[in-house]
Amino acid sequence: MEVRINKYLSEAGFCSRREADRLIERGMVEINGNPALIGSKVTDNDIVTVSGKKIKNNVEMVYLAFNKPLGIISTTDQNIKDNIVDYIHYPKRIFHIGRLDRDSEGLILMTNDGDIVNDILRAENNHEKEYIVHVDRKLSYDFCEKMANGVPILDTVTKPCLVEKLSDKSFKIILTEGLNRQIRRMCEYYGYQVTHLKRIRIMHIKLDIPVGKYRSLTDQEKTKLFELLKK
């Protein structure tokens, strides 16, 4: 199967697609001894080199569901204490898709597939993410309705969403956007402080593992994910 040269280098774990394009423009990438061009396509039978070094795309793609604990930071910067990469300590280089605040817990996806990261982030405003939220005081009778209809935060108004009361001080919310600390800011607008926030679903992938553990996505989950992203 043919793939674009930048995707080939990205999947080989050599660099990002953007960096690959820069290397190509600088004439550092060759295919079968000839200079690569932006948009060139290769197969597994082609010989790809960067500055004379042969690059082989034989990296197995990894797709994980991880139940992030409180206190772990969604960053791949291993100079930062409590970063998610060191915590998982996975044997291959992986990175997180999207973010989950340090003071939040729950489902976050991890992968070494740079393409799917871009696809999911581009589609962030079109897929559902579900959360269970606890606040510091009793919910008003119209709290869920007001939250669902949109809240003015960060110089915009949040998209309409689904909100369901679970108890006097907790609710479930399903978002289709990802503003910075969105749920906390929405609650603060109405005078509530979030005391606990857990993400329990991303699209069709549900949280079903203990805190601090991870699992590989099933074949069915991956197939549906790729279909949703038109990958």
Secondary structure, DSSP 4 states (H G I P E B T S, - for coil): --EEHHHHHHHTTSS-HHHHHHHHHTT-EEETTEE--TT-EE-TTS-EEETTEEE---PPP-EEEEEEPTT-BS---TTSTTBHHHHH--SS--EEES---TT-EEEEEEES-HHHHHHHHHTGGGS-EEEEEEESSPPPTTHHHHHHH--EETTEEPPP-EEEEEETTEEEEEES---TTHHHHHHHHTT--EEEEEEEEETTEE--S-TT-EEEPPHHHHHHHHHHHT-
